[in-house]
Amino acid sequence: MPDLSTQLHNQMLRQSKRANAFHRRLLRAVRDAVREPWIYGNEWAVIRNVPPLRHVLEHWVQPYVKPDKVALEIGAGGGRWTRHMLGFRKLYLVDYYPEVMAETKRSLGNRGNLEFILNNGSDFPGIADASIDFCFSFGTFVHLDPPIIESYLENLRRVMKPGANIVIQYSDKNKVLARKNEGFSENTPEKMRAAIESRGYRILEEDTTSLWHSSLVRFAI
């Protein structure tokens, strides 16, 4: 172990400053931008580049992707999460906004296992009763007011198989960054638990710490 007279730490600092000089950081940013195709949503973060989002992917999404299962994503946006769920036999992508749905289609292209559905705000037209094995939503429920969330929870009961997993990210106004974001709805883990359980679901897992402005919950009928 070096003693206190060593120049090791000073050398490490100087090397780091050289490696991270502005022009070098700019070149890396340009290189990364060219390498990564533009996807609506990546302006906030590329999933694999951000440890909390990578954790969501590896713990809350990937374990449930099975080639014999049918899944539902609510609010796919540019498909940044959808790309990691293409291994499902069938994947329904539901959105309320035609313009956003058009971008989802443009981004993902024609794939035989995808079905795009425009809804009326909280329903699932064209999806059969008790046909969904897994439901996921990220970046959508954070913006939905409690009455719309409650309506979604009511309607999900029809399409989910008994015991099938539902994973939803939602606004957590217990956190400072959520309180500062005017686009985030007035929600908390306490409110979300009450909404879920009052509709007959069982909460299986929660994560109120990994994300800086929101929380996650996994539940089932």
JOWO-V399729 format. One record per residue. PSI is psi in whole degrees, -180 to 180 (999 if undefined). BURIAL is b if it has 9 or more other C-alpha atoms within 8 Angstrom, else e. D_CENTER is the distance of its C-alpha to the mean C-alpha in Angstrom with 1 decimal. Layout:
# JOWO-V399729
[[PSI BURIAL D_CENTER] [PSI BURIAL D_CENTER]]
This chain:
# JOWO-V399729
[[131 e 44.1] [147 e 45.1] [-176 e 47.3] [-15 e 46.9] [-6 e 48.9] [149 e 46.5] [9 e 45.0] [-49 e 42.0] [-37 e 39.5] [-40 e 41.0] [-42 e 40.8] [-41 e 37.1] [-46 e 36.4] [-40 e 38.4] [-41 e 36.7] [-40 e 33.3] [-41 e 34.5] [-45 e 35.9] [-27 e 32.8] [23 e 30.6] [156 e 33.0] [-47 e 31.6] [-33 e 32.8] [-40 b 31.3] [-37 b 27.8] [-44 e 28.1] [-41 e 29.1] [-40 e 26.1] [-42 e 23.7] [-44 e 25.5] [-44 e 25.5] [-38 e 21.7] [-39 b 21.1] [-39 e 23.6] [-38 e 22.2] [118 e 18.5] [149 e 18.5] [127 e 17.3] [129 b 13.9] [123 b 12.9] [-30 b 10.0] [-15 b 11.6] [-21 e 13.9] [-37 e 11.6] [140 e 10.9] [124 b 11.2] [-50 b 8.9] [-12 e 12.1] [-9 e 14.0] [114 b 12.4] [-45 e 13.2] [-38 e 10.8] [-37 b 7.7] [-37 b 10.1] [-43 b 10.8] [-46 b 7.5] [-49 b 8.0] [-29 b 11.6] [-36 e 11.8] [-11 b 9.3] [-63 b 8.9] [-38 b 12.1] [-18 e 14.6] [-6 e 14.2] [112 b 14.5] [141 e 18.3] [-11 e 20.6] [11 e 22.3] [160 b 19.4] [134 b 18.0] [165 b 14.4] [130 b 12.8] [129 b 9.6] [117 b 9.9] [66 b 9.4] [-21 b 8.7] [-126 b 10.2] [0 b 11.5] [22 b 10.0] [-34 b 8.4] [-34 b 6.1] [-38 b 9.2] [-24 e 11.5] [3 b 10.7] [16 b 11.5] [-8 e 14.7] [-4 e 16.8] [150 b 16.8] [-42 b 20.2] [141 b 18.8] [114 b 15.4] [133 b 15.5] [115 b 13.4] [134 b 14.1] [158 b 14.4] [-27 b 17.2] [119 e 17.9] [-38 e 20.1] [-41 e 19.7] [-41 b 15.9] [-38 b 16.5] [-39 e 19.3] [-38 b 17.0] [-47 b 14.7] [-44 b 17.9] [-43 e 19.4] [-40 b 16.6] [-22 b 16.4] [-173 e 20.1] [114 e 22.1] [134 e 20.9] [-23 e 22.8] [5 b 20.2] [138 b 18.0] [126 e 18.9] [129 b 17.9] [122 b 18.6] [128 b 19.3] [-176 b 19.5] [14 e 21.5] [-28 e 18.8] [12 b 17.9] [179 b 19.6] [69 b 19.3] [136 e 22.5] [-3 e 23.7] [127 e 21.7] [156 e 24.2] [142 e 24.6] [47 b 23.3] [-7 b 21.9] [129 b 18.2] [-24 b 17.6] [134 b 13.8] [137 b 11.3] [141 b 7.5] [128 b 5.7] [129 b 2.9] [6 b 5.5] [-56 b 8.2] [-18 b 9.8] [-23 b 10.2] [-3 b 12.7] [134 b 14.4] [155 b 17.7] [-42 b 18.7] [-36 e 20.9] [-40 b 18.3] [-44 b 16.0] [-37 b 19.1] [-42 b 20.0] [-44 b 16.8] [-39 b 17.5] [-47 b 21.0] [-27 b 20.3] [-31 b 17.8] [-33 e 20.9] [-41 e 22.7] [-18 b 20.5] [141 b 19.2] [151 b 21.6] [130 e 23.1] [-6 e 21.3] [147 b 18.1] [136 b 14.9] [125 b 12.4] [121 b 9.1] [132 b 7.9] [137 b 6.6] [161 b 9.6] [138 b 12.1] [94 b 14.4] [2 b 17.7] [-16 e 19.3] [142 b 17.8] [-45 e 19.7] [-30 e 17.1] [-40 b 15.7] [-31 b 19.4] [-17 e 20.0] [107 e 17.4] [-19 e 19.2] [-7 e 16.4] [140 b 14.7] [164 b 16.2] [91 b 18.6] [157 b 16.9] [165 b 17.3] [-37 b 16.8] [-45 e 20.4] [-40 e 19.9] [-43 b 16.8] [-46 b 18.8] [-42 e 21.8] [-41 b 20.1] [-51 b 18.7] [-31 b 22.0] [-14 e 24.3] [16 e 23.1] [11 e 24.1] [160 b 20.9] [126 b 21.0] [125 b 18.5] [-30 e 18.1] [146 e 15.9] [152 b 14.5] [106 e 13.1] [10 b 14.4] [-28 e 15.1] [-37 e 12.6] [148 b 10.7] [-12 e 13.3] [3 b 12.6] [176 b 10.6] [170 b 10.6] [149 b 9.3] [141 b 11.7] [130 b 12.7] [170 b 15.7] [163 b 18.1] [999 b 21.3]]
